[in-house]
């Protein structure tokens, strides 16, 4: 994000461009997406506990605070929309001194499917991601509150996770500074491992920023009208 654009984002809030209700709503959207990374409209509103008006989504989208993606797969479109933080939203949370989880910049449809599937799985089973814990940057497992580690077996095996956690949460020797790994038994006393067996939610291989899709369709339609003439 350019310096001038970052200043514009700050000005929206500190310059009184957004009123107090808008600040509250936009802040709420950013905090939710900062925690859950990738959501569809339905789950976003469930997490918010209220309907989110299109005007707030549009304000966020037009100011690069969030990105609104439209489902697309092999040129087949659905009226299904997904949301993630844009650079302005990340900058906003930094400015507000609020922690967040940053989705891997190379997250494709498979990775985003894992994130969304986990979010629905956790929501429906009464679990919640623990933002104080070190989460997997590749989003193959998610540590939930209560030290419950949920994972997708297709991408990571339980025994691999246990071995990883033995090292991650081992103690550091005060003299040698070496990590003393937990034993397998000690690890299982602290953490519970739970496989996510839910079917992956399809988010579309060609899903893209809805404004880009709209512009592309507009160019195609204009070209078709010129050819008709």
Biotite code that builds the C-alpha atoms (Angstrom):
import biotite.structure as struc

atoms = struc.array([
    struc.Atom([0.000, 0.000, 0.000], chain_id="A", res_id=1, res_name="UNK", atom_name="CA", element="C"),
    struc.Atom([1.347, 3.454, -0.900], chain_id="A", res_id=2, res_name="UNK", atom_name="CA", element="C"),
    struc.Atom([1.988, 6.010, 1.836], chain_id="A", res_id=3, res_name="UNK", atom_name="CA", element="C"),
    struc.Atom([-0.718, 8.303, 0.434], chain_id="A", res_id=4, res_name="UNK", atom_name="CA", element="C"),
    struc.Atom([-3.265, 5.461, 0.385], chain_id="A", res_id=5, res_name="UNK", atom_name="CA", element="C"),
    struc.Atom([-2.407, 4.541, 3.971], chain_id="A", res_id=6, res_name="UNK", atom_name="CA", element="C"),
    struc.Atom([-2.958, 8.176, 4.957], chain_id="A", res_id=7, res_name="UNK", atom_name="CA", element="C"),
    struc.Atom([-6.320, 8.108, 3.182], chain_id="A", res_id=8, res_name="UNK", atom_name="CA", element="C"),
    struc.Atom([-7.377, 5.087, 5.270], chain_id="A", res_id=9, res_name="UNK", atom_name="CA", element="C"),
    struc.Atom([-6.409, 6.851, 8.505], chain_id="A", res_id=10, res_name="UNK", atom_name="CA", element="C"),
    struc.Atom([-8.193, 10.020, 7.357], chain_id="A", res_id=11, res_name="UNK", atom_name="CA", element="C"),
    struc.Atom([-11.473, 8.116, 6.915], chain_id="A", res_id=12, res_name="UNK", atom_name="CA", element="C"),
    struc.Atom([-11.484, 7.425, 10.637], chain_id="A", res_id=13, res_name="UNK", atom_name="CA", element="C"),
    struc.Atom([-9.582, 10.314, 12.218], chain_id="A", res_id=14, res_name="UNK", atom_name="CA", element="C"),
    struc.Atom([-10.833, 12.940, 9.794], chain_id="A", res_id=15, res_name="UNK", atom_name="CA", element="C"),
    struc.Atom([-14.476, 12.368, 10.589], chain_id="A", res_id=16, res_name="UNK", atom_name="CA", element="C"),
    struc.Atom([-15.287, 11.053, 7.091], chain_id="A", res_id=17, res_name="UNK", atom_name="CA", element="C"),
    struc.Atom([-16.858, 7.950, 8.631], chain_id="A", res_id=18, res_name="UNK", atom_name="CA", element="C"),
    struc.Atom([-19.442, 8.707, 11.305], chain_id="A", res_id=19, res_name="UNK", atom_name="CA", element="C"),
    struc.Atom([-19.341, 6.839, 14.609], chain_id="A", res_id=20, res_name="UNK", atom_name="CA", element="C"),
    struc.Atom([-21.786, 4.158, 13.514], chain_id="A", res_id=21, res_name="UNK", atom_name="CA", element="C"),
    struc.Atom([-19.769, 3.541, 10.349], chain_id="A", res_id=22, res_name="UNK", atom_name="CA", element="C"),
    struc.Atom([-16.548, 3.342, 12.373], chain_id="A", res_id=23, res_name="UNK", atom_name="CA", element="C"),
    struc.Atom([-18.153, 0.756, 14.636], chain_id="A", res_id=24, res_name="UNK", atom_name="CA", element="C"),
    struc.Atom([-19.515, -1.354, 11.771], chain_id="A", res_id=25, res_name="UNK", atom_name="CA", element="C"),
    struc.Atom([-16.382, -1.207, 9.630], chain_id="A", res_id=26, res_name="UNK", atom_name="CA", element="C"),
    struc.Atom([-14.219, -1.949, 12.669], chain_id="A", res_id=27, res_name="UNK", atom_name="CA", element="C"),
    struc.Atom([-16.410, -4.922, 13.525], chain_id="A", res_id=28, res_name="UNK", atom_name="CA", element="C"),
    struc.Atom([-16.115, -6.341, 9.990], chain_id="A", res_id=29, res_name="UNK", atom_name="CA", element="C"),
    struc.Atom([-12.323, -5.950, 10.057], chain_id="A", res_id=30, res_name="UNK", atom_name="CA", element="C"),
    struc.Atom([-11.959, -7.561, 13.484], chain_id="A", res_id=31, res_name="UNK", atom_name="CA", element="C"),
    struc.Atom([-14.034, -10.556, 12.390], chain_id="A", res_id=32, res_name="UNK", atom_name="CA", element="C"),
    struc.Atom([-12.100, -11.022, 9.143], chain_id="A", res_id=33, res_name="UNK", atom_name="CA", element="C"),
    struc.Atom([-8.856, -10.446, 11.031], chain_id="A", res_id=34, res_name="UNK", atom_name="CA", element="C"),
    struc.Atom([-9.722, -13.429, 13.192], chain_id="A", res_id=35, res_name="UNK", atom_name="CA", element="C"),
    struc.Atom([-11.318, -15.813, 10.676], chain_id="A", res_id=36, res_name="UNK", atom_name="CA", element="C"),
    struc.Atom([-9.480, -14.673, 7.503], chain_id="A", res_id=37, res_name="UNK", atom_name="CA", element="C"),
    struc.Atom([-11.955, -15.916, 4.878], chain_id="A", res_id=38, res_name="UNK", atom_name="CA", element="C"),
    struc.Atom([-15.752, -16.003, 5.232], chain_id="A", res_id=39, res_name="UNK", atom_name="CA", element="C"),
    struc.Atom([-18.842, -16.066, 3.086], chain_id="A", res_id=40, res_name="UNK", atom_name="CA", element="C"),
    struc.Atom([-21.635, -13.529, 3.667], chain_id="A", res_id=41, res_name="UNK", atom_name="CA", element="C"),
    struc.Atom([-23.733, -15.928, 5.741], chain_id="A", res_id=42, res_name="UNK", atom_name="CA", element="C"),
    struc.Atom([-21.014, -16.839, 8.228], chain_id="A", res_id=43, res_name="UNK", atom_name="CA", element="C"),
    struc.Atom([-19.741, -13.247, 8.394], chain_id="A", res_id=44, res_name="UNK", atom_name="CA", element="C"),
    struc.Atom([-23.174, -12.126, 9.537], chain_id="A", res_id=45, res_name="UNK", atom_name="CA", element="C"),
    struc.Atom([-23.473, -15.012, 11.968], chain_id="A", res_id=46, res_name="UNK", atom_name="CA", element="C"),
    struc.Atom([-20.169, -14.010, 13.531], chain_id="A", res_id=47, res_name="UNK", atom_name="CA", element="C"),
    struc.Atom([-21.332, -10.393, 13.666], chain_id="A", res_id=48, res_name="UNK", atom_name="CA", element="C"),
    struc.Atom([-24.656, -11.412, 15.205], chain_id="A", res_id=49, res_name="UNK", atom_name="CA", element="C"),
    struc.Atom([-26.531, -9.114, 12.838], chain_id="A", res_id=50, res_name="UNK", atom_name="CA", element="C"),
    struc.Atom([-27.202, -8.336, 9.202], chain_id="A", res_id=51, res_name="UNK", atom_name="CA", element="C"),
    struc.Atom([-24.488, -6.280, 7.563], chain_id="A", res_id=52, res_name="UNK", atom_name="CA", element="C"),
    struc.Atom([-25.840, -3.733, 5.132], chain_id="A", res_id=53, res_name="UNK", atom_name="CA", element="C"),
    struc.Atom([-24.457, -3.579, 1.618], chain_id="A", res_id=54, res_name="UNK", atom_name="CA", element="C"),
    struc.Atom([-23.562, 0.077, 2.167], chain_id="A", res_id=55, res_name="UNK", atom_name="CA", element="C"),
    struc.Atom([-20.961, -0.908, 4.777], chain_id="A", res_id=56, res_name="UNK", atom_name="CA", element="C"),
    struc.Atom([-19.535, -3.636, 2.562], chain_id="A", res_id=57, res_name="UNK", atom_name="CA", element="C"),
    struc.Atom([-19.348, -1.195, -0.348], chain_id="A", res_id=58, res_name="UNK", atom_name="CA", element="C"),
    struc.Atom([-17.561, 1.408, 1.788], chain_id="A", res_id=59, res_name="UNK", atom_name="CA", element="C"),
    struc.Atom([-15.007, -1.161, 2.873], chain_id="A", res_id=60, res_name="UNK", atom_name="CA", element="C"),
    struc.Atom([-14.555, -2.491, -0.640], chain_id="A", res_id=61, res_name="UNK", atom_name="CA", element="C"),
    struc.Atom([-14.218, 0.907, -2.329], chain_id="A", res_id=62, res_name="UNK", atom_name="CA", element="C"),
    struc.Atom([-11.626, 1.996, 0.222], chain_id="A", res_id=63, res_name="UNK", atom_name="CA", element="C"),
    struc.Atom([-9.526, -1.192, -0.115], chain_id="A", res_id=64, res_name="UNK", atom_name="CA", element="C"),
    struc.Atom([-10.371, -2.249, 3.448], chain_id="A", res_id=65, res_name="UNK", atom_name="CA", element="C"),
    struc.Atom([-11.868, -5.594, 2.437], chain_id="A", res_id=66, res_name="UNK", atom_name="CA", element="C"),
    struc.Atom([-12.032, -7.580, -0.781], chain_id="A", res_id=67, res_name="UNK", atom_name="CA", element="C"),
    struc.Atom([-15.333, -9.004, -1.967], chain_id="A", res_id=68, res_name="UNK", atom_name="CA", element="C"),
    struc.Atom([-14.882, -12.071, -4.167], chain_id="A", res_id=69, res_name="UNK", atom_name="CA", element="C"),
    struc.Atom([-17.546, -13.574, -6.398], chain_id="A", res_id=70, res_name="UNK", atom_name="CA", element="C"),
    struc.Atom([-17.758, -17.332, -6.938], chain_id="A", res_id=71, res_name="UNK", atom_name="CA", element="C"),
    struc.Atom([-16.615, -18.405, -10.371], chain_id="A", res_id=72, res_name="UNK", atom_name="CA", element="C"),
    struc.Atom([-15.561, -21.825, -11.626], chain_id="A", res_id=73, res_name="UNK", atom_name="CA", element="C"),
    struc.Atom([-14.830, -22.557, -15.297], chain_id="A", res_id=74, res_name="UNK", atom_name="CA", element="C"),
    struc.Atom([-16.830, -19.478, -16.294], chain_id="A", res_id=75, res_name="UNK", atom_name="CA", element="C"),
    struc.Atom([-19.794, -20.618, -14.204], chain_id="A", res_id=76, res_name="UNK", atom_name="CA", element="C"),
    struc.Atom([-20.878, -17.934, -11.754], chain_id="A", res_id=77, res_name="UNK", atom_name="CA", element="C"),
    struc.Atom([-23.009, -18.139, -8.647], chain_id="A", res_id=78, res_name="UNK", atom_name="CA", element="C"),
    struc.Atom([-24.482, -15.378, -6.523], chain_id="A", res_id=79, res_name="UNK", atom_name="CA", element="C"),
    struc.Atom([-22.090, -16.409, -3.779], chain_id="A", res_id=80, res_name="UNK", atom_name="CA", element="C"),
    struc.Atom([-19.692, -13.919, -2.240], chain_id="A", res_id=81, res_name="UNK", atom_name="CA", element="C"),
    struc.Atom([-16.642, -14.248, -0.007], chain_id="A", res_id=82, res_name="UNK", atom_name="CA", element="C"),
    struc.Atom([-14.764, -11.698, 2.052], chain_id="A", res_id=83, res_name="UNK", atom_name="CA", element="C"),
    struc.Atom([-11.185, -11.228, 3.170], chain_id="A", res_id=84, res_name="UNK", atom_name="CA", element="C"),
    struc.Atom([-9.131, -8.296, 4.431], chain_id="A", res_id=85, res_name="UNK", atom_name="CA", element="C"),
    struc.Atom([-7.479, -6.100, 1.833], chain_id="A", res_id=86, res_name="UNK", atom_name="CA", element="C"),
    struc.Atom([-4.293, -4.116, 2.504], chain_id="A", res_id=87, res_name="UNK", atom_name="CA", element="C"),
    struc.Atom([-6.317, -1.234, 3.947], chain_id="A", res_id=88, res_name="UNK", atom_name="CA", element="C"),
    struc.Atom([-7.968, -3.513, 6.484], chain_id="A", res_id=89, res_name="UNK", atom_name="CA", element="C"),
    struc.Atom([-4.627, -4.945, 7.580], chain_id="A", res_id=90, res_name="UNK", atom_name="CA", element="C"),
    struc.Atom([-3.250, -1.407, 7.919], chain_id="A", res_id=91, res_name="UNK", atom_name="CA", element="C"),
    struc.Atom([-6.341, -0.379, 9.868], chain_id="A", res_id=92, res_name="UNK", atom_name="CA", element="C"),
    struc.Atom([-5.931, -3.191, 12.407], chain_id="A", res_id=93, res_name="UNK", atom_name="CA", element="C"),
    struc.Atom([-2.244, -2.307, 12.739], chain_id="A", res_id=94, res_name="UNK", atom_name="CA", element="C"),
    struc.Atom([-3.166, 1.324, 13.385], chain_id="A", res_id=95, res_name="UNK", atom_name="CA", element="C"),
    struc.Atom([-5.726, 0.197, 15.991], chain_id="A", res_id=96, res_name="UNK", atom_name="CA", element="C"),
    struc.Atom([-3.123, -2.039, 17.689], chain_id="A", res_id=97, res_name="UNK", atom_name="CA", element="C"),
    struc.Atom([-5.331, -5.084, 17.231], chain_id="A", res_id=98, res_name="UNK", atom_name="CA", element="C"),
    struc.Atom([-3.862, -8.491, 16.544], chain_id="A", res_id=99, res_name="UNK", atom_name="CA", element="C"),
    struc.Atom([-5.057, -10.473, 13.575], chain_id="A", res_id=100, res_name="UNK", atom_name="CA", element="C"),
    struc.Atom([-4.347, -13.570, 11.553], chain_id="A", res_id=101, res_name="UNK", atom_name="CA", element="C"),
    struc.Atom([-3.004, -12.890, 8.108], chain_id="A", res_id=102, res_name="UNK", atom_name="CA", element="C"),
    struc.Atom([-4.026, -15.357, 5.446], chain_id="A", res_id=103, res_name="UNK", atom_name="CA", element="C"),
    struc.Atom([-1.116, -16.725, 3.433], chain_id="A", res_id=104, res_name="UNK", atom_name="CA", element="C"),
    struc.Atom([-0.574, -14.441, 0.438], chain_id="A", res_id=105, res_name="UNK", atom_name="CA", element="C"),
    struc.Atom([-0.435, -17.510, -1.861], chain_id="A", res_id=106, res_name="UNK", atom_name="CA", element="C"),
    struc.Atom([-3.716, -18.949, -0.571], chain_id="A", res_id=107, res_name="UNK", atom_name="CA", element="C"),
    struc.Atom([-5.486, -20.471, -3.592], chain_id="A", res_id=108, res_name="UNK", atom_name="CA", element="C"),
    struc.Atom([-8.943, -22.040, -3.803], chain_id="A", res_id=109, res_name="UNK", atom_name="CA", element="C"),
    struc.Atom([-7.820, -25.187, -1.948], chain_id="A", res_id=110, res_name="UNK", atom_name="CA", element="C"),
    struc.Atom([-6.309, -23.262, 0.955], chain_id="A", res_id=111, res_name="UNK", atom_name="CA", element="C"),
    struc.Atom([-9.303, -20.935, 1.177], chain_id="A", res_id=112, res_name="UNK", atom_name="CA", element="C"),
    struc.Atom([-11.596, -23.977, 1.050], chain_id="A", res_id=113, res_name="UNK", atom_name="CA", element="C"),
    struc.Atom([-9.758, -25.369, 4.070], chain_id="A", res_id=114, res_name="UNK", atom_name="CA", element="C"),
    struc.Atom([-10.090, -22.081, 5.952], chain_id="A", res_id=115, res_name="UNK", atom_name="CA", element="C"),
    struc.Atom([-13.801, -21.697, 5.197], chain_id="A", res_id=116, res_name="UNK", atom_name="CA", element="C"),
    struc.Atom([-14.516, -25.362, 5.937], chain_id="A", res_id=117, res_name="UNK", atom_name="CA", element="C"),
    struc.Atom([-12.719, -25.054, 9.275], chain_id="A", res_id=118, res_name="UNK", atom_name="CA", element="C"),
    struc.Atom([-14.619, -21.868, 10.116], chain_id="A", res_id=119, res_name="UNK", atom_name="CA", element="C"),
    struc.Atom([-17.964, -23.589, 9.506], chain_id="A", res_id=120, res_name="UNK", atom_name="CA", element="C"),
    struc.Atom([-16.818, -26.734, 11.337], chain_id="A", res_id=121, res_name="UNK", atom_name="CA", element="C"),
    struc.Atom([-15.706, -24.740, 14.378], chain_id="A", res_id=122, res_name="UNK", atom_name="CA", element="C"),
    struc.Atom([-18.811, -22.543, 14.360], chain_id="A", res_id=123, res_name="UNK", atom_name="CA", element="C"),
    struc.Atom([-21.171, -25.530, 14.173], chain_id="A", res_id=124, res_name="UNK", atom_name="CA", element="C"),
    struc.Atom([-19.322, -27.556, 16.821], chain_id="A", res_id=125, res_name="UNK", atom_name="CA", element="C"),
    struc.Atom([-18.930, -24.813, 19.397], chain_id="A", res_id=126, res_name="UNK", atom_name="CA", element="C"),
    struc.Atom([-15.192, -24.365, 18.883], chain_id="A", res_id=127, res_name="UNK", atom_name="CA", element="C"),
    struc.Atom([-13.284, -21.158, 18.233], chain_id="A", res_id=128, res_name="UNK", atom_name="CA", element="C"),
    struc.Atom([-9.821, -20.484, 16.902], chain_id="A", res_id=129, res_name="UNK", atom_name="CA", element="C"),
    struc.Atom([-7.316, -19.419, 19.559], chain_id="A", res_id=130, res_name="UNK", atom_name="CA", element="C"),
    struc.Atom([-5.668, -16.263, 18.224], chain_id="A", res_id=131, res_name="UNK", atom_name="CA", element="C"),
    struc.Atom([-3.077, -16.342, 21.022], chain_id="A", res_id=132, res_name="UNK", atom_name="CA", element="C"),
    struc.Atom([-1.576, -19.566, 19.676], chain_id="A", res_id=133, res_name="UNK", atom_name="CA", element="C"),
    struc.Atom([0.865, -19.919, 16.751], chain_id="A", res_id=134, res_name="UNK", atom_name="CA", element="C"),
    struc.Atom([-1.284, -20.999, 13.825], chain_id="A", res_id=135, res_name="UNK", atom_name="CA", element="C"),
    struc.Atom([-0.139, -22.884, 10.752], chain_id="A", res_id=136, res_name="UNK", atom_name="CA", element="C"),
    struc.Atom([0.874, -20.406, 8.000], chain_id="A", res_id=137, res_name="UNK", atom_name="CA", element="C"),
    struc.Atom([-0.260, -22.984, 5.422], chain_id="A", res_id=138, res_name="UNK", atom_name="CA", element="C"),
    struc.Atom([-3.644, -23.494, 7.100], chain_id="A", res_id=139, res_name="UNK", atom_name="CA", element="C"),
    struc.Atom([-3.552, -27.312, 7.313], chain_id="A", res_id=140, res_name="UNK", atom_name="CA", element="C"),
    struc.Atom([-4.345, -27.298, 11.033], chain_id="A", res_id=141, res_name="UNK", atom_name="CA", element="C"),
    struc.Atom([-5.977, -24.844, 13.430], chain_id="A", res_id=142, res_name="UNK", atom_name="CA", element="C"),
    struc.Atom([-5.461, -24.590, 17.183], chain_id="A", res_id=143, res_name="UNK", atom_name="CA", element="C"),
    struc.Atom([-8.729, -23.893, 18.966], chain_id="A", res_id=144, res_name="UNK", atom_name="CA", element="C"),
    struc.Atom([-9.432, -22.595, 22.444], chain_id="A", res_id=145, res_name="UNK", atom_name="CA", element="C"),
    struc.Atom([-9.011, -25.321, 25.041], chain_id="A", res_id=146, res_name="UNK", atom_name="CA", element="C"),
    struc.Atom([-5.900, -26.690, 23.287], chain_id="A", res_id=147, res_name="UNK", atom_name="CA", element="C"),
    struc.Atom([-7.939, -28.586, 20.708], chain_id="A", res_id=148, res_name="UNK", atom_name="CA", element="C"),
    struc.Atom([-5.957, -29.037, 17.495], chain_id="A", res_id=149, res_name="UNK", atom_name="CA", element="C"),
    struc.Atom([-8.151, -29.582, 14.455], chain_id="A", res_id=150, res_name="UNK", atom_name="CA", element="C"),
    struc.Atom([-6.568, -30.723, 11.222], chain_id="A", res_id=151, res_name="UNK", atom_name="CA", element="C"),
    struc.Atom([-7.152, -31.997, 7.694], chain_id="A", res_id=152, res_name="UNK", atom_name="CA", element="C"),
    struc.Atom([-5.716, -35.506, 7.425], chain_id="A", res_id=153, res_name="UNK", atom_name="CA", element="C"),
    struc.Atom([-5.316, -35.194, 3.664], chain_id="A", res_id=154, res_name="UNK", atom_name="CA", element="C"),
    struc.Atom([-2.596, -32.561, 4.209], chain_id="A", res_id=155, res_name="UNK", atom_name="CA", element="C"),
    struc.Atom([-1.097, -33.454, 7.579], chain_id="A", res_id=156, res_name="UNK", atom_name="CA", element="C"),
    struc.Atom([-1.123, -36.656, 9.650], chain_id="A", res_id=157, res_name="UNK", atom_name="CA", element="C"),
    struc.Atom([-1.851, -36.696, 13.370], chain_id="A", res_id=158, res_name="UNK", atom_name="CA", element="C"),
    struc.Atom([1.483, -38.292, 14.251], chain_id="A", res_id=159, res_name="UNK", atom_name="CA", element="C"),
    struc.Atom([3.289, -35.590, 12.273], chain_id="A", res_id=160, res_name="UNK", atom_name="CA", element="C"),
    struc.Atom([1.379, -32.967, 14.227], chain_id="A", res_id=161, res_name="UNK", atom_name="CA", element="C"),
    struc.Atom([2.163, -34.564, 17.579], chain_id="A", res_id=162, res_name="UNK", atom_name="CA", element="C"),
    struc.Atom([5.874, -34.690, 16.739], chain_id="A", res_id=163, res_name="UNK", atom_name="CA", element="C"),
    struc.Atom([5.734, -31.057, 15.615], chain_id="A", res_id=164, res_name="UNK", atom_name="CA", element="C"),
    struc.Atom([3.961, -29.940, 18.775], chain_id="A", res_id=165, res_name="UNK", atom_name="CA", element="C"),
    struc.Atom([6.430, -31.807, 20.999], chain_id="A", res_id=166, res_name="UNK", atom_name="CA", element="C"),
    struc.Atom([9.137, -29.524, 19.623], chain_id="A", res_id=167, res_name="UNK", atom_name="CA", element="C"),
    struc.Atom([7.042, -26.345, 19.317], chain_id="A", res_id=168, res_name="UNK", atom_name="CA", element="C"),
    struc.Atom([5.944, -26.447, 22.934], chain_id="A", res_id=169, res_name="UNK", atom_name="CA", element="C"),
    struc.Atom([9.054, -27.984, 24.472], chain_id="A", res_id=170, res_name="UNK", atom_name="CA", element="C"),
    struc.Atom([11.008, -26.198, 27.190], chain_id="A", res_id=171, res_name="UNK", atom_name="CA", element="C"),
    struc.Atom([14.221, -24.282, 26.556], chain_id="A", res_id=172, res_name="UNK", atom_name="CA", element="C"),
    struc.Atom([17.186, -25.397, 28.641], chain_id="A", res_id=173, res_name="UNK", atom_name="CA", element="C"),
    struc.Atom([18.359, -22.318, 30.562], chain_id="A", res_id=174, res_name="UNK", atom_name="CA", element="C"),
    struc.Atom([22.017, -23.243, 30.258], chain_id="A", res_id=175, res_name="UNK", atom_name="CA", element="C"),
    struc.Atom([22.350, -24.642, 26.744], chain_id="A", res_id=176, res_name="UNK", atom_name="CA", element="C"),
    struc.Atom([19.343, -22.804, 25.227], chain_id="A", res_id=177, res_name="UNK", atom_name="CA", element="C"),
    struc.Atom([18.465, -26.079, 23.503], chain_id="A", res_id=178, res_name="UNK", atom_name="CA", element="C"),
    struc.Atom([14.820, -27.064, 23.179], chain_id="A", res_id=179, res_name="UNK", atom_name="CA", element="C"),
    struc.Atom([13.863, -30.052, 25.291], chain_id="A", res_id=180, res_name="UNK", atom_name="CA", element="C"),
    struc.Atom([10.919, -31.575, 23.413], chain_id="A", res_id=181, res_name="UNK", atom_name="CA", element="C"),
    struc.Atom([7.817, -32.786, 25.185], chain_id="A", res_id=182, res_name="UNK", atom_name="CA", element="C"),
    struc.Atom([7.335, -36.517, 25.235], chain_id="A", res_id=183, res_name="UNK", atom_name="CA", element="C"),
    struc.Atom([4.417, -37.866, 23.219], chain_id="A", res_id=184, res_name="UNK", atom_name="CA", element="C"),
    struc.Atom([2.568, -38.557, 26.463], chain_id="A", res_id=185, res_name="UNK", atom_name="CA", element="C"),
    struc.Atom([3.177, -35.033, 27.761], chain_id="A", res_id=186, res_name="UNK", atom_name="CA", element="C"),
    struc.Atom([1.946, -33.572, 24.466], chain_id="A", res_id=187, res_name="UNK", atom_name="CA", element="C"),
    struc.Atom([-1.269, -35.608, 24.602], chain_id="A", res_id=188, res_name="UNK", atom_name="CA", element="C"),
    struc.Atom([-1.854, -34.444, 28.163], chain_id="A", res_id=189, res_name="UNK", atom_name="CA", element="C"),
    struc.Atom([-1.872, -30.850, 26.948], chain_id="A", res_id=190, res_name="UNK", atom_name="CA", element="C"),
    struc.Atom([-3.426, -31.086, 23.482], chain_id="A", res_id=191, res_name="UNK", atom_name="CA", element="C"),
    struc.Atom([-6.335, -32.987, 21.967], chain_id="A", res_id=192, res_name="UNK", atom_name="CA", element="C"),
    struc.Atom([-6.153, -33.705, 18.255], chain_id="A", res_id=193, res_name="UNK", atom_name="CA", element="C"),
    struc.Atom([-9.343, -33.795, 16.221], chain_id="A", res_id=194, res_name="UNK", atom_name="CA", element="C"),
    struc.Atom([-9.581, -34.590, 12.510], chain_id="A", res_id=195, res_name="UNK", atom_name="CA", element="C"),
    struc.Atom([-11.922, -32.416, 10.440], chain_id="A", res_id=196, res_name="UNK", atom_name="CA", element="C"),
    struc.Atom([-13.937, -34.850, 8.350], chain_id="A", res_id=197, res_name="UNK", atom_name="CA", element="C"),
    struc.Atom([-16.330, -32.307, 6.830], chain_id="A", res_id=198, res_name="UNK", atom_name="CA", element="C"),
    struc.Atom([-16.364, -32.174, 3.045], chain_id="A", res_id=199, res_name="UNK", atom_name="CA", element="C"),
    struc.Atom([-14.361, -29.261, 1.701], chain_id="A", res_id=200, res_name="UNK", atom_name="CA", element="C"),
    struc.Atom([-16.489, -26.285, 0.708], chain_id="A", res_id=201, res_name="UNK", atom_name="CA", element="C"),
    struc.Atom([-15.958, -25.416, -2.951], chain_id="A", res_id=202, res_name="UNK", atom_name="CA", element="C"),
    struc.Atom([-15.014, -21.746, -3.313], chain_id="A", res_id=203, res_name="UNK", atom_name="CA", element="C"),
    struc.Atom([-14.334, -21.821, -7.083], chain_id="A", res_id=204, res_name="UNK", atom_name="CA", element="C"),
    struc.Atom([-11.036, -22.019, -8.931], chain_id="A", res_id=205, res_name="UNK", atom_name="CA", element="C"),
    struc.Atom([-11.678, -18.785, -10.839], chain_id="A", res_id=206, res_name="UNK", atom_name="CA", element="C"),
    struc.Atom([-13.272, -16.869, -7.971], chain_id="A", res_id=207, res_name="UNK", atom_name="CA", element="C"),
    struc.Atom([-12.071, -13.295, -8.149], chain_id="A", res_id=208, res_name="UNK", atom_name="CA", element="C"),
    struc.Atom([-12.635, -9.731, -7.007], chain_id="A", res_id=209, res_name="UNK", atom_name="CA", element="C"),
    struc.Atom([-16.199, -9.049, -8.123], chain_id="A", res_id=210, res_name="UNK", atom_name="CA", element="C"),
    struc.Atom([-15.308, -5.637, -9.581], chain_id="A", res_id=211, res_name="UNK", atom_name="CA", element="C"),
    struc.Atom([-12.769, -7.255, -11.914], chain_id="A", res_id=212, res_name="UNK", atom_name="CA", element="C"),
    struc.Atom([-15.346, -9.834, -13.025], chain_id="A", res_id=213, res_name="UNK", atom_name="CA", element="C"),
    struc.Atom([-17.893, -7.068, -13.642], chain_id="A", res_id=214, res_name="UNK", atom_name="CA", element="C"),
    struc.Atom([-15.422, -5.022, -15.705], chain_id="A", res_id=215, res_name="UNK", atom_name="CA", element="C"),
    struc.Atom([-14.418, -8.074, -17.746], chain_id="A", res_id=216, res_name="UNK", atom_name="CA", element="C"),
    struc.Atom([-18.065, -8.868, -18.491], chain_id="A", res_id=217, res_name="UNK", atom_name="CA", element="C"),
    struc.Atom([-18.646, -5.242, -19.468], chain_id="A", res_id=218, res_name="UNK", atom_name="CA", element="C"),
    struc.Atom([-15.779, -5.358, -21.972], chain_id="A", res_id=219, res_name="UNK", atom_name="CA", element="C"),
    struc.Atom([-17.076, -8.650, -23.385], chain_id="A", res_id=220, res_name="UNK", atom_name="CA", element="C"),
    struc.Atom([-20.593, -7.236, -23.785], chain_id="A", res_id=221, res_name="UNK", atom_name="CA", element="C"),
    struc.Atom([-19.287, -4.060, -25.430], chain_id="A", res_id=222, res_name="UNK", atom_name="CA", element="C"),
    struc.Atom([-17.209, -6.118, -27.860], chain_id="A", res_id=223, res_name="UNK", atom_name="CA", element="C"),
    struc.Atom([-20.239, -8.269, -28.706], chain_id="A", res_id=224, res_name="UNK", atom_name="CA", element="C"),
    struc.Atom([-22.378, -5.184, -29.392], chain_id="A", res_id=225, res_name="UNK", atom_name="CA", element="C"),
    struc.Atom([-19.707, -3.740, -31.691], chain_id="A", res_id=226, res_name="UNK", atom_name="CA", element="C"),
    struc.Atom([-19.497, -7.009, -33.601], chain_id="A", res_id=227, res_name="UNK", atom_name="CA", element="C"),
    struc.Atom([-23.259, -7.047, -34.042], chain_id="A", res_id=228, res_name="UNK", atom_name="CA", element="C"),
    struc.Atom([-23.098, -3.642, -35.681], chain_id="A", res_id=229, res_name="UNK", atom_name="CA", element="C"),
])
